[in-house]
Amino acid sequence: MRTKQYLACLAALAVSGTAIAGGGPLGIDHRLHYDNSGIWKRGNQNALMYGTIITVGAGALVFGDNDKLGDTFWRSVDAMVISGVGAQAMKYTFQRERPSQTDNPNRFFKGRHAQSFPSGEVTAISAAVTPFMVAYGDDHPAVYALALLPVYDAVARVKTRGHWQSDVLVGAALGTGVGLWAAHRQSPLIVGWLPGGFQVGFVHHFKP
């Protein structure tokens, strides 16, 4: 899978903007000009995030784990849940202030109200799309276009000062890494913990 190219593209877009000296753990963090308009609007970011959650959750329930598509949806569920827990644990651990709270990217350990590092949304969206790129990308290269979703969200989060550049890069790496793990498991994890009806899926359960 073209994971390296995707992360390189995300990195280039996330750090784009005014060429000034940066800070933070990677030395690249700085505020961009605030832009909460057009495609970058916070409402569009929320629509993408909630749309991803609904699509993955509904797809898993509808198709079950009886075919490749349903199996891939359940692997995305695994990736989103596990990476989401990991991202939230890191937020509570590092307690970094957001660009909307400070212009200093080095303000870590500032209390539980500070939850910038890493980006939970970029983590989740990266985790959601990675199993699909692994499962279908070789046969259908157009599927790799799904990588544009976390790339868009990463840039939007930086532009609206929800996150620093390193926040979205680490989020993308976390989501992609867990997504790769979920995609290469022998079977999806969470569906194995649930009653058998979830494995069947609504489509197959009500099929005449």
PESUL-V128151 format. One record per pair of residues at least 12 apart in sequence whose ideal C-beta (glycine too) atoms are under 10 Angstrom apart, sorted by the first residue. I is the first residue (numbers start at 1). J is the second residue. D is the distance in Angstrom with one decimal. If there is no record, write none. Layout:
BEGIN
i->(I/I)
j->(J/J)
d->(D/D)
END
This chain:
BEGIN
i->(1/1/1/1/1/1/1/1/1/1/1/1/1/2/2/2/2/2/3/3/3/3/3/3/3/3/3/3/3/5/5/6/6/6/6/6/6/6/6/6/6/6/6/7/7/7/7/7/7/7/7/9/9/9/9/10/10/10/10/10/10/10/10/10/10/10/10/10/10/10/10/10/11/11/11/11/11/11/11/11/11/11/12/13/13/13/13/13/13/13/14/14/14/14/14/14/14/14/14/14/14/14/14/14/14/14/14/14/14/15/15/15/15/15/15/15/15/15/15/16/16/16/16/16/17/17/17/17/17/17/17/17/17/18/18/18/18/22/22/22/22/23/23/23/23/23/23/23/24/24/24/24/24/24/24/24/24/24/24/24/25/25/25/25/25/25/25/25/25/25/25/26/26/26/26/26/26/27/27/27/28/28/28/28/28/29/29/29/29/29/29/29/29/29/29/29/29/29/29/30/30/30/30/30/30/31/31/31/31/31/31/31/31/31/31/31/32/32/32/32/32/32/32/32/33/33/34/34/34/34/34/35/35/35/35/35/35/36/36/36/36/36/37/37/38/39/39/39/39/40/40/40/40/40/40/40/41/41/41/42/42/42/42/44/44/44/45/45/45/45/45/45/45/45/45/46/48/48/48/48/48/48/48/49/49/49/49/49/49/49/49/51/51/52/52/52/52/52/52/52/52/52/52/52/53/53/53/53/53/53/55/55/55/56/56/56/56/56/56/56/56/56/56/56/56/56/56/56/56/57/57/57/57/58/58/59/59/59/59/59/59/60/60/60/60/60/60/60/60/60/60/60/60/60/61/61/61/61/61/61/61/61/62/62/62/62/62/63/63/63/63/63/64/64/64/64/64/64/64/64/64/64/64/65/65/65/65/65/65/65/65/65/65/65/66/66/66/66/66/66/67/67/67/68/68/69/69/69/69/69/70/70/70/70/70/70/70/70/71/71/71/71/71/71/71/72/72/72/72/72/72/72/72/72/73/73/73/73/73/73/74/74/74/74/74/74/74/74/74/74/74/74/75/75/75/75/75/75/75/75/75/75/75/75/75/75/75/75/75/75/76/76/76/76/76/76/76/76/76/76/76/76/77/77/77/77/77/77/77/77/78/78/78/78/78/78/78/78/78/78/78/78/78/78/79/79/79/79/79/79/79/79/79/79/79/79/79/79/79/79/79/79/79/79/80/80/80/80/80/80/80/80/80/80/80/80/81/81/81/81/81/81/82/82/82/82/82/82/82/82/82/83/83/83/83/83/83/83/83/83/83/83/83/83/83/83/83/83/84/84/84/84/84/84/84/84/85/86/86/86/86/86/86/86/86/87/87/87/87/87/87/87/87/87/87/87/87/87/87/87/87/88/88/88/88/90/90/90/90/90/90/90/90/90/91/91/91/91/91/91/91/91/91/92/92/92/93/93/93/94/94/94/94/94/94/94/94/94/94/95/95/95/95/95/95/95/95/95/95/95/96/96/96/96/96/96/96/96/96/96/96/96/97/97/97/97/97/97/97/97/97/98/98/98/98/98/98/98/98/98/98/98/98/99/99/99/99/99/99/99/99/99/99/99/100/100/100/100/100/101/101/101/101/102/102/103/105/105/105/105/105/106/115/115/116/116/116/116/116/116/116/117/117/117/117/117/117/117/118/118/118/118/118/118/118/118/118/118/118/118/119/119/119/119/119/119/119/119/119/119/119/119/119/119/119/119/119/120/120/120/120/120/120/121/121/121/121/121/121/121/121/121/121/122/122/122/122/122/122/122/122/122/122/122/122/122/122/122/122/122/122/122/122/122/122/123/123/123/123/123/123/123/123/123/123/123/123/123/123/124/124/124/124/124/125/125/125/125/125/125/125/125/125/125/125/126/126/126/126/126/126/126/126/126/126/126/126/126/126/126/126/126/127/127/127/127/127/127/127/127/127/127/127/127/128/128/128/128/128/129/129/129/129/129/129/129/129/129/129/129/130/130/130/130/130/130/130/130/130/130/130/130/130/131/131/131/131/131/131/131/131/131/132/132/132/132/133/133/133/133/133/133/133/134/134/134/134/134/135/147/147/150/150/150/150/150/151/151/153/153/153/154/154/154/154/154/155/156/157/187)
j->(130/133/134/135/137/138/143/144/147/176/179/180/183/133/137/141/144/147/126/130/133/134/147/172/173/176/177/179/180/144/147/126/129/130/133/144/146/147/148/150/151/172/176/126/147/150/151/169/172/173/176/147/148/151/154/122/126/147/148/150/151/152/153/154/155/165/168/169/171/172/173/176/26/28/151/154/165/166/168/169/172/173/151/151/152/154/155/158/165/168/28/29/32/119/122/151/154/155/157/158/159/163/164/165/166/167/168/169/172/28/29/30/32/155/158/165/166/168/169/32/155/158/159/165/30/31/32/33/35/155/158/159/165/30/31/32/33/105/164/165/166/103/104/105/106/107/164/166/96/104/105/106/107/108/116/117/164/165/166/167/94/96/105/106/108/117/164/166/167/169/170/105/164/165/166/169/170/105/165/166/105/164/165/166/169/96/99/104/105/106/116/117/158/163/164/165/166/167/169/99/103/105/158/164/165/99/100/102/103/104/105/158/159/161/164/165/99/155/158/159/160/161/164/165/159/161/99/100/159/160/161/155/156/158/159/160/161/156/159/160/161/162/159/160/159/152/155/156/159/152/155/156/157/158/159/160/156/159/160/156/157/160/162/152/153/156/121/125/152/153/156/157/159/160/162/121/121/125/149/150/152/153/156/120/121/122/124/125/128/149/153/125/149/76/80/121/124/125/127/128/129/149/150/153/77/80/84/124/125/128/73/76/128/72/73/74/75/76/77/79/80/81/124/125/127/128/129/131/132/73/76/77/80/73/202/72/73/74/76/77/201/72/73/74/75/76/77/78/188/190/191/194/198/201/73/74/77/197/198/201/202/203/201/202/203/204/205/200/201/202/203/204/191/196/197/198/199/200/201/202/203/204/205/187/188/191/192/194/196/198/199/200/201/204/199/200/201/203/204/205/201/203/204/135/136/132/135/136/201/203/188/191/198/199/200/201/203/204/131/135/183/187/188/191/199/131/132/133/134/135/136/182/183/188/128/131/132/188/191/201/131/182/187/188/189/190/191/192/194/198/199/201/127/128/130/131/132/134/135/179/181/182/183/184/185/187/188/189/190/191/124/127/128/129/130/131/132/135/179/182/183/188/127/128/131/182/188/189/190/191/127/131/178/179/181/182/183/185/187/188/189/190/191/192/123/124/126/127/128/129/130/131/175/176/177/178/179/180/181/182/183/185/188/189/123/124/125/126/127/128/131/175/178/179/182/190/124/127/178/182/189/190/127/174/175/178/179/181/182/189/190/118/120/123/124/126/127/128/130/171/174/175/176/177/178/179/181/182/120/121/123/124/127/174/175/178/178/118/120/123/127/174/175/177/178/115/117/118/119/120/121/122/123/124/127/167/170/171/174/175/178/115/118/120/123/115/117/118/120/123/167/170/171/174/112/114/115/116/117/118/119/120/167/112/114/115/108/109/117/108/109/110/114/115/116/117/118/167/170/107/108/109/110/111/112/113/114/115/116/117/108/109/110/114/115/116/117/118/163/164/166/167/109/110/111/113/114/115/116/117/164/113/114/115/116/117/119/157/161/162/163/164/167/116/157/158/159/160/161/162/163/164/165/167/116/160/161/162/163/113/114/116/161/114/116/161/117/164/165/166/167/164/163/167/157/161/162/163/164/166/167/163/164/166/167/168/170/171/163/164/166/167/168/169/170/171/172/173/174/175/150/153/154/157/158/162/163/164/166/167/168/169/170/171/172/174/175/157/163/167/171/174/175/150/153/154/156/157/162/163/168/171/175/149/150/151/152/153/154/155/156/157/158/162/163/167/168/169/170/171/172/173/174/175/176/150/153/167/168/170/171/172/173/174/175/176/177/178/179/150/153/171/174/175/146/147/149/150/151/152/153/154/171/172/175/146/147/149/150/151/153/154/168/171/172/173/174/175/176/177/178/179/150/171/172/174/175/176/177/178/179/180/181/182/146/149/150/175/179/143/144/145/146/147/148/149/150/175/176/179/146/147/150/172/175/176/177/178/179/180/181/182/183/178/179/180/181/182/183/184/185/188/144/146/179/183/145/146/147/176/179/180/183/179/180/182/183/184/183/172/176/168/171/172/175/176/168/172/168/171/172/167/168/169/171/172/168/168/171/199)
d->(7.8/5.5/5.5/9.8/5.8/8.2/10.0/8.0/9.6/9.1/9.6/7.6/8.5/7.8/7.4/9.1/6.0/7.7/9.9/7.8/8.3/9.2/8.8/9.8/9.4/5.8/8.9/9.2/7.1/8.8/8.5/8.7/9.4/9.0/8.3/7.7/9.5/4.3/9.2/8.2/7.4/8.0/7.4/9.2/9.2/9.8/9.6/7.6/6.2/6.6/6.9/7.4/8.8/6.1/9.9/8.3/8.7/8.1/9.8/6.9/4.9/9.7/9.7/5.4/8.3/9.9/7.2/6.7/9.7/5.3/9.2/9.4/9.2/8.3/9.8/9.0/8.1/9.8/9.1/5.7/8.5/9.8/9.5/5.9/8.7/6.9/5.0/8.8/9.6/9.3/8.2/9.8/9.4/9.8/9.1/8.3/5.1/6.2/8.7/5.7/9.8/9.0/9.1/4.7/8.6/9.0/5.2/6.0/8.5/4.9/8.6/8.5/9.3/9.9/8.5/4.9/9.2/9.7/8.4/8.0/7.7/8.8/9.8/9.2/7.4/8.5/4.1/7.0/10.0/9.6/7.9/8.4/8.9/7.1/8.4/6.9/7.2/7.0/8.8/7.3/8.8/10.0/7.2/4.2/5.0/9.6/8.7/9.3/8.6/9.5/4.1/6.4/9.7/9.1/10.0/8.7/5.6/7.3/4.7/8.5/9.3/9.4/8.8/8.8/8.7/8.3/9.3/5.5/9.8/9.8/8.3/9.7/9.2/7.4/4.6/7.0/8.6/9.4/9.9/8.7/8.9/8.4/4.9/6.3/8.2/9.8/8.3/9.4/3.5/8.1/9.9/9.9/9.3/9.4/4.1/5.2/5.4/8.1/9.8/8.7/8.6/6.8/9.6/8.0/7.5/5.1/9.4/9.4/5.8/9.8/8.2/8.7/9.9/6.5/8.4/9.9/8.2/9.0/5.7/5.6/9.2/7.7/9.9/8.7/7.7/9.7/8.8/8.7/7.3/7.0/5.7/9.8/8.7/9.5/4.4/6.9/9.2/9.1/7.6/4.9/8.6/9.8/9.4/9.6/10.0/7.7/9.5/7.5/9.7/8.9/7.6/4.7/9.2/9.4/4.8/6.2/8.2/9.9/8.0/8.1/9.3/5.7/7.8/8.7/9.3/7.1/6.9/9.8/8.6/6.0/5.1/6.8/9.8/7.3/8.0/8.9/8.1/6.9/6.5/9.2/7.3/5.9/8.4/8.9/5.1/9.6/6.8/6.9/9.8/9.9/7.4/9.8/9.5/8.9/8.0/8.9/6.7/5.4/9.4/5.0/8.2/7.3/9.4/9.2/9.7/7.4/9.8/7.4/9.5/8.1/8.6/9.0/8.0/9.7/6.0/9.0/9.7/4.7/5.9/9.0/6.3/10.0/9.2/9.9/9.2/5.2/9.4/9.5/9.6/8.4/9.2/6.8/8.8/8.6/9.4/8.4/3.9/8.8/7.9/8.8/9.3/9.2/4.1/4.9/9.1/7.5/5.1/9.6/8.5/8.7/7.3/10.0/7.8/7.9/8.5/9.6/9.5/9.6/7.0/6.7/6.1/9.5/5.8/5.0/5.4/9.3/9.8/9.6/4.7/8.1/5.8/7.8/7.9/9.4/8.3/6.6/5.3/4.8/2.3/7.6/7.2/5.7/7.6/7.7/6.1/5.1/8.6/9.7/9.8/7.7/4.5/8.1/7.2/9.8/6.9/6.4/6.3/8.8/5.5/9.9/8.6/9.1/8.3/6.6/8.4/9.2/8.5/9.0/9.8/9.8/9.2/8.9/10.0/8.6/9.4/5.5/8.2/8.4/8.9/8.0/10.0/7.9/6.4/8.6/9.7/5.2/5.7/9.9/8.3/4.6/7.6/9.6/7.9/8.9/9.5/8.3/8.6/8.7/9.4/9.1/8.8/8.8/8.7/3.7/8.4/6.9/4.6/9.1/9.6/8.5/8.6/9.5/9.7/9.8/8.8/4.0/8.7/8.4/7.8/7.9/9.4/4.4/5.5/9.0/7.2/9.0/5.2/8.5/9.5/9.2/9.9/7.0/4.8/7.7/7.9/4.9/6.9/9.7/7.5/7.3/8.8/9.1/9.4/8.7/9.3/8.5/7.2/8.8/5.7/7.5/8.6/8.2/8.0/8.8/8.4/4.3/9.2/7.5/9.9/5.6/4.8/5.4/8.2/9.8/9.5/8.7/8.5/3.7/6.8/9.2/6.4/6.1/7.0/9.0/9.3/4.9/4.2/8.5/7.5/4.1/7.7/10.0/9.7/9.6/8.5/5.2/8.6/9.4/4.8/5.4/9.7/8.1/8.5/8.6/8.9/9.9/9.3/8.6/9.3/9.5/8.8/6.5/7.8/9.8/9.9/5.3/9.5/8.1/7.3/7.9/8.8/9.7/8.9/5.0/6.8/7.7/4.3/9.3/9.6/8.6/5.5/4.9/8.9/7.9/4.0/7.4/9.3/8.8/6.5/9.9/6.7/5.7/7.6/9.6/8.8/9.1/9.7/9.0/9.7/7.7/9.6/6.1/9.2/9.4/7.0/9.5/9.1/5.6/7.6/4.6/9.1/8.9/4.4/7.7/9.2/9.9/8.8/6.4/6.1/8.0/9.5/8.2/9.8/6.6/9.3/9.2/6.5/5.8/9.2/9.2/9.9/7.9/9.2/7.9/8.7/8.4/4.0/7.6/6.6/7.5/9.5/7.1/9.6/6.4/9.9/7.4/9.5/8.9/8.8/5.4/7.0/9.6/8.4/8.7/8.3/4.7/8.4/9.7/9.8/9.0/6.3/5.0/5.4/5.8/6.5/8.2/4.6/7.2/8.7/8.2/4.9/8.0/7.3/5.6/7.5/4.3/3.9/8.9/9.2/7.6/9.1/7.4/9.8/5.2/8.8/8.4/4.3/8.9/6.1/9.3/9.3/9.7/7.2/7.7/4.2/9.1/10.0/9.5/6.7/6.1/6.6/7.7/8.3/7.6/9.5/7.8/9.9/8.9/3.9/7.4/7.1/5.9/9.6/9.0/8.9/8.1/4.4/6.7/9.3/8.3/6.8/7.9/8.8/8.8/9.4/9.6/9.8/5.1/8.4/7.7/9.3/9.9/9.9/9.8/9.7/9.8/7.8/5.6/6.3/9.4/5.3/8.0/7.5/7.2/5.1/9.9/6.8/8.6/7.9/9.6/8.0/5.1/7.4/8.1/4.0/3.9/8.5/8.3/6.1/9.0/9.3/7.9/7.0/5.6/9.0/7.5/4.6/8.9/9.6/4.7/4.7/8.7/7.7/3.7/8.0/9.2/9.2/9.8/9.3/9.4/6.9/9.5/9.4/8.6/5.6/8.7/9.1/6.5/8.2/8.5/8.7/7.4/9.5/9.7/5.4/9.0/9.8/5.4/4.9/9.8/9.6/6.6/9.8/10.0/7.7/7.8/4.7/8.4/8.7/3.7/5.3/9.5/8.7/6.7/9.9/8.6/10.0/9.7/9.1/8.3/4.0/7.3/8.8/5.0/4.1/9.0/9.8/8.2/9.7/8.7/9.1/8.4/9.8/6.4/9.2/9.8/5.4/4.3/9.3/8.8/5.4/8.8/8.9/8.7/6.9/9.8/8.4/8.5/4.3/9.3/8.8/8.7/9.6/6.9/4.8/8.1/7.5/2.9/4.9/8.9/8.6/6.5/8.9/9.5/9.6/7.9/3.8/7.4/8.8/5.4/4.6/9.6/9.7/7.6/8.5/8.1/8.5/7.8/7.5/8.7/9.3/9.5/4.0/6.5/9.1/5.9/6.6/8.6/8.8/7.4/8.5/8.7/9.1/9.9/6.9/5.3/8.6/8.0/2.7/6.0/9.3/7.7/6.4/9.9/5.5/8.3/9.7/5.7/4.2/9.2/9.8/9.2/9.5/5.9/9.0/8.6/9.3/6.0/6.8/9.3/8.3/9.5/8.3/7.6/6.8/9.0/3.9/7.3/6.6/9.5/9.1/8.4/8.2/5.7/7.0/8.2/9.3/8.2/7.8/9.1/9.2/8.8/3.8/7.6/7.5/6.3/8.0/9.4/8.7/9.9)
END
